[in-house]
């Protein structure tokens, strides 16, 4: 009887050992059935690098707000530790006035007097290294090189560079959506992009266009608001049907966050904008409505006048980019549209000038009246 019990115990132990050997295979089969094959590499990569990110951050403006939202998204949505190497000084203006949000989220902000002094700025890291770097400051190969070299010495998984869509030079008369394959001029940002490729870094470049947001502290649409609040006609070049994109900085940041750790993004360039298009006339009408003004929209021929810079906030011709590539490779989908945000954008961001100069407006309106 004792011998029979002994044999049964031995048989159970053999079965347990056999199941233990098969367990890793079962786990692998389960993972392959649950995780989509097309996303598995990206998911694995994100898991490996979800440790720390360094954001090299400019003073402010549109890019400044991108950095603010990006830091919060990386911490809250991807579980990364984030340090910002920040161009200074901190003057307490937007978005810096909201940096308490970053502190509450555990983001470390290191202020530098001048990011061009890369040695002094990198020394503030006190030997810390990072798995991902987001350069939201450089505008030339000379500026980006010391930071890129340092990132390469760390063996980073990803180096993201927030560049500019202003480099595009579409063919004359081509007013279709601009893709990443459109010809570009040899701007400082473009040369910085090319340097990253030569350094053989796992890079991704982003080209934003016309950024807005609640932490920007200024408005692209100020020239239109200035006219509307004073009951003056809003002057629009051409026939007003030109299309443009205005992108919330949180959406710009979301695209960058979606790329970090995603191997499909390595070596790629993405237009960084919304997929929502709006015409110049629609923008003018939105501004008038936000200002509570009933004003006329007048069209002029921009070639017929010598107008000061900033007279109209956008190019005279249509200028909008396609984000189809980001939608396909990164799953990017914007969450904000200017048509819904125009109210707070006017009330929170517009700071009216004390004595705007409308002499150019008067000259245009006089010419239009004479022609009529």
C-alpha positions in Angstrom: 0.0 0.0 0.0 2.8 2.4 0.9 4.5 1.6 -2.4 1.3 2.4 -4.3 1.0 5.8 -2.6 4.7 6.5 -3.3 4.2 5.8 -7.0 1.1 8.1 -7.2 3.0 11.0 -5.5 5.9 10.5 -7.9 3.5 10.6 -10.9 1.8 13.9 -9.6 5.3 15.5 -9.2 6.2 14.6 -12.8 3.0 16.1 -14.1 3.6 19.4 -12.1 7.1 19.6 -13.5 5.9 19.0 -17.1 3.2 21.8 -16.7 5.9 24.1 -15.4 8.0 23.5 -18.5 5.1 24.3 -20.8 4.0 27.5 -18.9 6.3 29.9 -20.9 5.0 28.5 -24.1 1.4 29.0 -23.0 2.2 32.6 -21.9 3.8 33.4 -25.3 0.9 32.0 -27.2 -1.5 34.0 -25.0 0.5 37.2 -25.6 0.5 36.7 -29.3 -3.2 36.1 -29.4 -4.0 39.2 -27.2 -1.5 41.7 -28.6 -2.0 42.7 -32.3 1.1 41.6 -34.3 1.5 45.0 -35.9 1.8 46.7 -32.6 3.8 44.1 -30.6 7.2 45.6 -31.4 6.0 49.1 -30.5 4.5 47.8 -27.3 7.7 46.0 -26.3 9.8 49.1 -27.2 7.6 51.3 -25.1 7.9 49.0 -22.1 11.7 48.9 -22.4 12.1 52.7 -22.5 9.3 53.8 -20.1 11.9 55.0 -17.6 13.0 58.6 -18.2 12.9 61.4 -20.8 14.8 64.6 -21.1 13.0 67.6 -22.8 15.3 70.3 -24.1 12.9 73.3 -23.9 12.8 76.8 -25.4 11.6 79.9 -23.7 7.9 79.9 -24.7 5.5 80.6 -27.5 3.9 77.7 -29.4 6.9 75.4 -28.8 6.9 76.3 -25.2 3.4 75.1 -24.7 4.1 71.9 -26.6 6.8 71.1 -24.0 4.4 71.8 -21.1 1.7 69.4 -22.4 4.3 66.8 -23.4 5.8 66.6 -20.0 2.5 66.1 -18.4 1.4 63.5 -20.9 4.6 61.5 -20.6 4.3 61.3 -16.8 0.6 60.7 -16.6 -0.1 58.6 -19.7 3.2 56.7 -20.2 4.6 56.5 -16.7 7.9 58.1 -17.5 10.1 60.2 -15.3 10.6 63.6 -17.0 13.3 66.2 -16.6 13.2 69.5 -18.5 16.4 71.3 -19.4 14.9 74.8 -19.8 16.1 77.9 -21.6 15.8 80.7 -19.1 15.2 82.8 -17.3 11.8 82.0 -15.7 9.9 85.3 -15.9 6.7 83.9 -14.6 4.9 84.3 -17.9 2.8 81.7 -19.8 3.5 78.8 -19.9 5.9 79.2 -17.0 3.2 80.6 -14.8 1.5 77.1 -15.0 4.7 75.1 -14.1 3.2 74.3 -10.7 1.3 71.6 -12.6 4.6 70.1 -13.7 6.0 70.2 -10.2 2.8 68.5 -8.8 3.2 65.8 -11.5 6.8 65.2 -10.4 8.5 66.8 -13.4 12.0 68.2 -12.7 12.7 71.6 -14.3 16.3 72.7 -14.5 16.7 76.3 -15.7 19.6 77.3 -17.9 20.6 80.9 -18.8 21.5 79.9 -22.3 21.0 76.5 -23.9 23.8 77.4 -26.4 26.2 76.8 -23.6 25.6 73.1 -23.8 28.4 72.1 -21.4 27.0 74.2 -18.6 23.5 73.1 -19.2 24.3 69.4 -19.4 26.3 69.7 -16.2 23.1 70.6 -14.4 22.0 66.9 -15.0 24.7 65.9 -12.5 25.5 62.7 -14.4 21.9 61.6 -15.0 21.2 59.8 -18.3 17.9 59.3 -20.1 16.4 56.7 -22.5 14.6 59.3 -24.6 15.4 62.9 -25.5 13.0 65.5 -27.0 14.7 68.5 -28.5 12.1 71.3 -28.5 14.7 74.1 -28.8 17.3 73.7 -31.5 17.0 75.6 -34.8 20.3 74.7 -36.4 22.8 71.8 -36.7 25.3 73.7 -34.5 22.7 74.0 -31.7 21.5 70.4 -31.8 24.9 68.7 -32.2 26.2 68.7 -28.6 22.8 67.5 -27.3 22.6 64.8 -30.0 26.1 63.7 -29.3 25.4 63.4 -25.6 22.2 61.4 -26.3 24.1 59.0 -28.5 26.7 58.5 -25.7 23.8 57.5 -23.5 22.6 55.0 -26.0 19.1 56.5 -26.2 16.2 54.6 -27.5 14.7 57.7 -29.2 15.7 61.2 -30.1 12.7 63.3 -31.1 13.3 66.7 -32.7 10.4 69.3 -32.9 11.3 71.1 -36.1 9.1 73.3 -38.3 6.7 73.1 -41.2 7.8 76.5 -42.3 10.6 74.8 -44.4 8.1 73.5 -47.0 8.4 75.1 -50.5 5.5 73.6 -52.6 5.5 74.0 -56.3 4.0 77.4 -57.4 0.3 77.0 -57.8 0.1 73.7 -55.8 -2.3 74.4 -53.0 -3.0 70.8 -52.1 -2.3 69.3 -48.6 1.5 69.3 -48.0 2.9 65.9 -47.3 6.3 65.1 -45.8 7.7 64.5 -49.2 7.2 68.1 -50.3 10.4 70.0 -51.3 11.9 71.9 -48.4 14.4 74.8 -48.2 17.8 74.4 -46.5 16.7 76.0 -43.3 18.5 75.6 -40.0 15.8 73.2 -38.8 16.2 71.1 -42.0 20.0 71.0 -41.5 19.4 69.9 -37.9 17.2 67.0 -39.2 19.8 65.9 -41.6 22.5 65.9 -38.9 20.4 63.5 -36.8 20.3 61.1 -39.6 24.1 61.3 -40.2 24.7 60.7 -36.5 22.8 57.4 -36.8 20.5 58.2 -33.9 17.1 56.5 -33.6 15.5 59.9 -34.4 12.0 61.1 -35.3 11.3 64.7 -36.6 8.1 66.6 -36.2 7.1 69.7 -38.2 4.4 71.7 -36.4 2.3 74.4 -38.0 0.3 77.3 -36.4 0.0 76.3 -32.8 -2.5 77.7 -30.3 -3.3 76.8 -26.7 -4.4 78.1 -23.3 -0.8 78.5 -21.9 0.6 80.4 -24.9 0.2 83.9 -23.6 -0.2 85.4 -27.1 -2.4 84.9 -30.1 -1.8 84.4 -33.8 -5.2 85.9 -34.4 -4.5 89.3 -32.6 -4.6 91.3 -35.9 -8.1 90.0 -36.5 -9.3 90.5 -32.9 -7.9 94.1 -32.9 -10.1 95.0 -35.8 -13.2 93.2 -34.5 -13.2 94.7 -31.0 -13.1 98.2 -32.6 -15.9 97.5 -35.1 -13.5 97.7 -38.1 -13.7 95.4 -41.2 -11.5 92.4 -41.0 -9.2 92.3 -44.0 -8.5 89.0 -45.7 -6.2 88.4 -48.6 -7.5 86.8 -51.8 -11.1 85.4 -51.8 -10.9 84.0 -48.3 -11.3 80.4 -49.4 -7.6 79.5 -48.6 -7.4 76.7 -46.1 -5.2 76.5 -43.0 -4.7 74.4 -39.9 -4.5 75.7 -36.3 -3.4 73.0 -33.9 -3.9 72.9 -30.1 -0.5 72.4 -28.5 -1.8 69.4 -26.5 -2.5 67.7 -29.9 1.1 68.5 -31.1 2.4 67.0 -27.8 0.2 63.9 -28.1 1.7 63.1 -31.5 5.2 63.3 -30.1 4.2 61.2 -27.1 2.7 58.5 -29.4 6.0 58.3 -31.3 8.3 57.8 -28.3 9.2 54.2 -28.0 7.3 53.3 -31.2 9.8 51.6 -33.6 7.6 52.5 -36.5 8.4 56.2 -35.9 12.2 55.8 -35.9 13.8 57.4 -38.9 10.6 59.2 -39.9 9.4 62.8 -40.3 5.9 63.7 -39.4 3.8 66.8 -40.1 2.6 67.7 -36.6 -0.8 69.3 -36.9 -4.5 68.8 -36.7 -6.5 67.2 -39.5 -9.2 69.8 -39.1 -9.1 72.5 -41.9 -10.6 76.0 -41.8 -10.7 78.8 -44.4 -9.5 82.3 -43.8 -13.0 83.7 -44.1 -14.1 81.2 -41.4 -11.3 82.2 -39.2 -12.3 85.9 -39.6 -15.9 85.1 -38.8 -14.9 83.1 -35.7 -12.8 86.0 -34.4 -15.7 88.5 -34.9 -18.1 86.2 -33.1 -15.7 85.6 -30.2 -15.3 89.4 -29.9 -19.1 89.9 -30.0 -18.7 92.1 -33.0 -20.8 92.3 -36.2 -18.2 93.4 -38.7 -17.7 93.1 -42.4 -15.0 90.8 -44.0 -13.2 92.6 -46.8 -11.0 90.9 -49.4 -7.9 92.5 -51.0 -5.2 91.6 -53.5 -2.1 91.2 -51.4 0.1 91.9 -54.5 -1.4 95.3 -54.9 -0.1 96.7 -51.5 3.1 97.0 -49.5 1.8 95.8 -46.1 3.7 95.4 -42.8 4.7 92.1 -41.5 1.9 90.5 -39.4 -0.8 92.5 -41.2 -2.5 89.1 -41.8 -1.4 86.2 -39.5 -1.1 83.5 -42.3 0.4 83.2 -45.7 -1.5 84.9 -48.5 -2.0 81.5 -50.2 -3.4 78.2 -48.8 -0.9 76.5 -46.5 -1.9 73.4 -44.7 -0.3 70.0 -44.1 -1.5 66.4 -44.3 -1.2 64.3 -41.1 -2.3 61.0 -42.8 1.2 59.5 -42.1 0.9 60.1 -38.4 -2.6 58.7 -38.3 -1.4 55.6 -40.1 1.8 54.9 -38.3 1.1 56.4 -34.8 -2.7 56.2 -34.6 -2.8 59.9 -34.1 -6.2 61.6 -33.9 -6.5 65.2 -32.6 -8.9 66.0 -29.8 -9.3 69.8 -30.2 -10.6 72.2 -32.9 -10.3 75.9 -33.1 -14.0 76.3 -33.9 -14.8 75.1 -30.4 -11.9 76.8 -28.6 -12.2 80.3 -30.1 -14.1 81.6 -27.1 -11.5 80.9 -24.4 -8.7 81.6 -27.0 -10.0 85.2 -27.3 -10.8 85.8 -23.6 -7.6 84.2 -22.2 -4.9 84.8 -24.8 -5.8 88.1 -26.6 -4.1 91.1 -25.1 -5.2 94.1 -27.1 -2.7 96.8 -28.1 -3.2 100.3 -26.6 -2.9 102.2 -29.8 -2.8 99.9 -32.9 -1.7 101.4 -36.1 -4.5 101.0 -38.7 -3.0 103.2 -41.3 -2.4 100.2 -43.6 -6.0 99.2 -43.2 -7.2 102.6 -44.1 -5.0 102.6 -47.3 -6.4 99.2 -48.3 -10.0 100.2 -47.6 -9.6 103.4 -49.5 -8.3 101.6 -52.5 -11.2 99.1 -52.3 -13.7 101.8 -52.0 -12.3 103.7 -55.1 -12.3 100.5 -57.1 -15.9 99.8 -56.2 
